[in-house]
């Protein structure tokens, strides 16, 4: 089982993506189903759902990039009291809305894509090399393909 906690730092989430919890939780559960991740402990992931201005500050502080981004991941992978804390995923509502529009993708499908991307980073996947990119991209596409079965992409 995966425990998901949410910290909402921007009112835009409830306004523009009111079904975010359903979409994110379906995406996370599908990830663990597809990649067959196993743990003897309950898995815990925290999501910080925020704005462009806050994610820009985090991106500057931790990646030395002075611009907003769509998703940031902060892996922990620590076991505490029978829970495997994978880490934190930060997502910007404005980036999800803007980029989904620019790429002509439904906003909940794009939220799923960014959720998957962020959680895969928590699990150690990277895209620094072409080989890593191809592997991670293939996994993302497979998970998204399965996600079409879930209501979060039809909202």
C-alpha positions in Angstrom: 0.0 0.0 0.0 1.1 3.5 -0.7 0.4 6.3 1.7 0.2 9.7 0.0 0.2 13.0 1.8 -0.6 16.4 0.3 0.5 19.9 1.2 -1.4 22.4 -0.8 0.4 25.8 -1.0 -1.6 27.3 -3.8 -5.4 27.9 -4.1 -5.0 27.4 -7.9 -5.0 23.6 -7.3 -8.6 23.5 -6.0 -9.7 26.0 -8.6 -8.1 24.6 -11.7 -7.5 20.9 -10.9 -10.1 20.0 -8.2 -9.7 16.2 -8.8 -5.9 16.3 -8.2 -6.0 13.8 -5.4 -7.8 11.2 -7.4 -5.5 11.7 -10.4 -2.3 11.7 -8.4 -3.2 8.7 -6.3 -4.3 6.7 -9.4 -1.0 7.6 -11.1 1.1 6.6 -8.1 -0.7 3.3 -7.6 -0.3 2.5 -11.3 3.4 3.2 -11.1 3.9 0.6 -8.4 1.6 -1.9 -10.3 3.6 -1.5 -13.5 7.1 -1.5 -12.2 6.4 -4.2 -9.7 8.1 -2.3 -6.9 8.0 -4.3 -3.7 8.6 -3.4 -0.1 8.0 -5.1 3.1 7.0 -1.8 4.6 4.3 0.6 3.7 5.4 3.2 1.1 5.0 6.9 1.8 5.3 9.8 -0.6 4.6 13.4 0.1 3.3 15.9 -2.6 3.8 19.6 -2.3 1.3 21.2 -4.7 2.4 24.8 -5.2 2.7 27.8 -7.5 5.3 28.9 -10.1 6.8 31.4 -7.6 7.4 28.8 -4.9 8.7 26.1 -7.2 11.0 28.7 -8.8 12.6 29.3 -5.3 13.1 25.6 -4.8 14.5 25.2 -8.3 17.0 28.0 -7.6 18.0 26.7 -4.2 18.4 23.0 -5.1 19.2 23.0 -8.8 20.7 26.5 -9.3 18.1 27.2 -12.0 16.3 30.6 -11.6 13.1 29.6 -13.3 9.9 27.8 -12.4 9.7 24.1 -13.5 6.8 21.6 -13.7 8.1 19.0 -11.1 10.9 18.6 -8.6 11.7 15.4 -6.7 13.5 15.1 -3.5 14.4 11.4 -2.8 14.7 10.2 0.8 14.3 6.5 0.7 14.5 6.1 4.5 12.8 3.4 6.5 11.2 4.7 9.7 8.8 2.7 11.9 7.8 0.2 9.2 7.4 2.9 6.6 9.5 3.4 3.5 9.6 7.1 3.0 10.5 7.6 -0.7 10.6 11.4 -0.6 8.8 14.5 -1.8 7.4 15.5 -5.2 6.7 19.2 -5.8 4.4 20.2 -8.7 3.5 23.7 -9.9 -0.2 24.1 -10.9 0.5 26.9 -13.3 3.1 24.9 -15.1 0.7 21.9 -15.4 -2.0 24.2 -16.8 0.3 26.1 -19.2 2.3 23.2 -20.5 -0.8 21.0 -21.0 -2.3 23.8 -23.1 1.0 24.4 -25.0 1.3 20.6 -25.8 -2.4 20.1 -26.4 -2.7 17.5 -23.7 -5.6 17.2 -21.3 -4.6 18.8 -18.0 -5.2 15.7 -15.9 -3.3 13.5 -18.3 -0.4 16.0 -18.0 -0.7 16.0 -14.2 -0.4 12.2 -14.4 2.6 12.4 -16.6 4.4 14.8 -14.2 3.4 12.7 -11.2 4.8 9.6 -12.8 8.0 11.5 -13.8 8.5 12.9 -10.3 7.9 9.5 -8.5 10.2 7.7 -10.9 12.9 10.1 -9.8 12.2 9.1 -6.2 12.7 5.5 -7.3 16.1 6.3 -8.7 15.4 6.8 -12.4 17.3 9.5 -14.2 17.5 11.1 -17.6 21.1 12.5 -17.6 22.2 10.3 -20.5 20.4 9.2 -23.7 20.2 5.6 -22.4 18.7 6.7 -19.1 16.3 9.1 -20.9 15.1 6.3 -23.2 14.5 3.9 -20.3 12.7 6.4 -18.2 10.6 7.7 -21.1 9.6 4.1 -22.0 8.5 3.4 -18.5 6.5 6.7 -18.4 4.8 5.9 -21.6 3.8 2.4 -20.5 2.4 3.7 -17.3 0.5 6.5 -19.0 -0.9 4.0 -21.5 -2.3 2.0 -18.6 -3.6 5.2 -17.0 -6.1 5.6 -19.9 -8.2 3.1 -18.0 -8.6 5.4 -15.1 -11.1 8.2 -14.6 -8.5 10.8 -13.8 -7.6 11.1 -17.4 -11.2 11.6 -18.5 -12.0 14.5 -16.2 
